[in-house]
Every structure is written in C-alpha cells, then in structure tokens.
Amino acid sequence: MNNTFKAACIQQSVANNDKAQNHAHTAQAIRDLANQGVKLVVLQELHSTQYFCQTEDTDVFDFAEPLAGDEAHSVQFFQALAGELDIVLVTSLFEKRAAGVYHNTSVVFDGDKLAGKFRKMHIPDDPGFYEKFYFTPGDNDPDDAFNGFKPIETRLGKIGVLICWDQWYPEAARLMALAGADILCYPTAIGWDINDDKAEQTRQKNAWTMIQQSHAVANGVYVISANRVGWEASPEGNGLGIQFWGGSFIAGPQGEMLAHADDDKEQNLIAEIDIKRSEDVRRIWPYLRDRRVDAYQHINKRLID
Amino acid sequence: MNNTFKAACIQQSVANNDKAQNHAHTAQAIRDLANQGVKLVVLQELHSTQYFCQTEDTDVFDFAEPLAGDEAHSVQFFQALAGELDIVLVTSLFEKRAAGVYHNTSVVFDGDKLAGKFRKMHIPDDPGFYEKFYFTPGDNDPDDAFNGFKPIETRLGKIGVLICWDQWYPEAARLMALAGADILCYPTAIGWDINDDKAEQTRQKNAWTMIQQSHAVANGVYVISANRVGWEASPEGNGLGIQFWGGSFIAGPQGEMLAHADDDKEQNLIAEIDIKRSEDVRRIWPYLRDRRVDAYQHINKRLID
C-alpha cells in the first residue's frame, strides 16, 4: 500500500443528458489528472447526466444501467479508463438493480478491477431534490457485517464512499472510520435555490462545508468532496432550477483545507495525501480511545421520547 | 416557555486558585449580563480555579465539593446568584461525590432551583490534560433511560450540557438532540501547547470550532461554547503551561456564527436565541427524518474489525 500519493476531485458542469458526451468530457479531466501523477480521482454525484431529480418522471429511469452485463456501459467505460491509466477511480452511477429497484451507487475501480460499490444509504426528498422517487436506500443486509457502511479496499487504502445526503450524518462517517476507512469520499450534487436570499445561501454552503470537514476532525481521516457546479434548469420549464455551488474540497485529518474549489466554474483539485498523518493525528487526539461505547445504544432510536 | 431570549457565555482568565475571589469575578460578569437582559448564561469549564489537570497531584482533590449539604459552597453561591437575577445559569464544578469518586460536573440553575446536572462523559488524557487521574466518567446508569446524555429542563427549553472533550464526539451531541435538547452548551478549557508551531495551533483551534459548529448543523440546534483564555503555567514550574485560546462562540442551528470571541482576552458574548428557528431549519433540512436507525448498531462497538 502506498502511504503518500496525489488525490484529486473533479468539479464539472453538465450541459445535457448525452451520456457518451459527458463521459468523454469527464474522461478528459481524468486523463489530465493522471498525467500529473494523480492516483485517486473522485467524481461528482451522478456525473453521467444532469441532476435528474428536479422532477418525478418515470422516463428518467431509462438513464439507469445495471452494474454488470452487456448493458453496463458506464461501468465498462470507467473500468477500462481506470485500467488504462492504472488509477483508483470513484464514480457515481444510476444503478438499475432490478425492475423497480434503482440505486444511487458509487462504483470504485482499482485499475481494471471493480474494487467495490456503495449504495447511498440516506435518501433526501425536498423541493427540487425528489430522490426518494428514484432511489431505493442502500441495503442493511443481515449478511453484511458492515450494515451497508463498508469501506472499499484499494491499493491506496480503504476508501469510505458516502454520497451527498449521507454527508450530513456523523453516524455514516463514524461507521466508515470504525470499519477502517482511511479516506472518506463524497460524490455530491448540491446547490442553491435562487429564491433564497444571499445570507441563507451563505449559511447553507458554509454548513455543507463544515459538516464534512467535521467528519475529518471527528475521525482523523482525509475527506474528499466532489460537487457539481453551474445552473441546471428544471425540466418542467417553470423557470426554477438549481445553481450547483461547486466548492469541492480536499481536507486533511484535522479538517484543514488542502484544496478548495470556487463556486462558479469547473475545476480539478489536487492534494497530496499521506495516510500516515491519520496515525499521527489520532495519537495526539485519540477520540476513538475514549468513545463511550457503553452509552451510545440510543443512537439506534428515531428519538429518545 | 420563552421562545426568544438573550443568551450569553463568559470567557475569563483565572489568575489563581482563590475560589471566593474567582467566584466574585465571575459573578460580576453574570450581573453585567443580567442587567443587559440576558436570561441564559454559560460559564467555562472548572471556572472556580485554574485548570488544575496540568499535573497529577492528590492535594488538588481538596478543590472538589459535594453538590449538596453544608460543604456545597459553590452550588450555594451560584444558586443564590441565579435566584437573585432570575436567570438560567450553566456552571462547571469539580464535584466530590464520595471519597475517591470525583466528577467534572455541570450544575444548571433555573432561578433559585437546581434544575439538573451533567457529569462529563468523555474524559481526556494527554500531556498537560491529565483528566483521567481526577475525573470518574459520568454514569451510564441502567436506571437512567438517557444513558447519561440527559438534557436539563429549564424555563428556556431543554439544555443539553456537554463538557469540553465531549465536544469532539458527534454521538454525544446527537444523543442530546434525540432526547430533545434545544440548545447545546459546552463549558470548555482548551488551549495551545506553545511548543507547537503556528500552523498546528491554527489547525487545532479551527478544528475545535468547526466540530462544535457541526453539531449545530447535524442537529439543527443552537450551540454555546464557553472557553477560558490566557496563560496558566504548569504548577510543576517546568516552564510549560497552556495558552487557553478563548474563541468562545454562540452558533445558530445552521452552524452560523452569531457571536465569536477573540483568542487573547476576557469577553462576554451575547446573542439572541429563537428556539423556533430550530423548527424552521429542521423543516427544510430534515436530517432526523432520514436517519438509518436500522443500520447504526455498530456505533456501539469500539471498532468494526
């Protein structure tokens, strides 16, 4: 396992739903990064298309693909690319698992090997983000000792992938860290409602940034968050839409910013990762030593009432 | 219950271990705040003395007091003061519960009533912060349905008090919020090792700030953190000591700073609290709705290995 390497995330705008074109656009950025020696690349949430959850439309399920077999075009494309460039690649795909069961799924490639997948566990639903219509939550399979929060083994360490809404849950980050994650990666698609005033928009973006940095702090791990950027009009043609706020970042195990993108343009971020630093940080801030595991059982409750 | 009120925290230096003198100094600040209409005041950790955990010294246990009876001088003093000013007051005391059983305990007064107490659950131990020598961790009493993380009912709402090292644990904040806490209060004593370089000091203080702000975000509650400030030399006379970094703050339920103290002087912070705003924030960011309570059970484990 390499202890030090260059990691990157790609923040892009998506102009349409032509998957081949979008894949080519993303592949160009991945190649550029690999040419700079980057070994780990994290893509934004559902990067193959525009963010399609602004409406509830049954035709949208046609965007989904299985993860294996002849129809697994996206998996084949990114697996071949990761193999050619010999990198670890964290993708974010719309998975068709069965008729009527679709997931928001990150597939991770370690070179030409499909190293593992993570299915989004927490599914949001609010105006313009109608994800509960599209995505079945990730399984808590009784056969899975990790209850769905399973880091993915790669040559660069264990990657704890969590997706967008998962990022607001300290429990998710903690479970990944307890299971050995060295790095948390968050493919994301979040933006502003343009009807909110500037102060509310600022509070929202700051909250989004700090909650993810806090997962680095609480767990002494690196965090890589890749968000999309740019305006996407609602398909309903009602004048509404989402201004995706970019702001992708890479943070170190004390939550410190190593690289931080702007809110209004495409950008590739690169940072040097030193997995050994997690060890150093945890020695002086040994939170995991002092957890009151005897007293947390009510975390499993909806409310304590 | 008042929905809107002024809350405050007091950031002070402590020059010696004369409890009567230190209580008088703190009482003056509390009176000043009450005269400005403040209804909730949060004090810093172990405000009656200097931070005595820089060494392990059995004589230090003499600073501790029971919470009831003739020897409960600190309780009597602050209970009378809260009653006279008719405020809610969050104190932080060194409790003697029995010979050999001492706690780091926050006692909360609602006017002249002792509303409740919280005993620090997570006890740190690292160079200069030898707390495991002095403090028995707070109970997870099988008769206590809250497992030790019990908010305290007051006229201003439910106060979830957590103390210093507790602040690094998202589980603690979450449990208080699930049990109905409207406001999280953190009496704190944290500072810099002057042998660390400026970059490390900056990372540490930023991490401390953001982890607590993140509890506001994750739970949609107000956070009030009161930290001490100034230099306290080690009693060992070895030239070592702690530069307490102040930086006390009051944050709203999106983590936004409402008031933020400097790192080098005594300061009283005041902010307007509107408990109703938690309701509004949770309606648009309903994290509690989507928690995967079916999949968090391993939070109770030390590690998932």
Interface residues (C-beta under 8 A of the other chain):
Chain A: M121 H122 I123 P124 D126 P137 N140 A145 F146 N147 G148 F149 W165 W168 Y169 P170 E171 A172 R174 L175 L178 A179 G180 R203 Q204 N206 A207 M210 I211 Q213 S214 V217 A218 G252 Q254 G255 E256 I284 W285 P286 Y287 L288 D290 R291 R292 V293 D294 A295 Y296 Q297 H298 I299 N300 K301 R302 L303 I304 D305
Chain B: M121 H122 I123 P124 D126 P137 N140 A145 F146 N147 G148 F149 W165 W168 Y169 P170 E171 A172 R174 L175 L178 A179 G180 R203 Q204 N206 A207 M210 I211 Q213 S214 V217 A218 G252 Q254 G255 E256 I284 W285 P286 Y287 L288 D290 R291 R292 V293 D294 A295 Y296 Q297 H298 I299 N300 K301 R302 L303 I304 D305
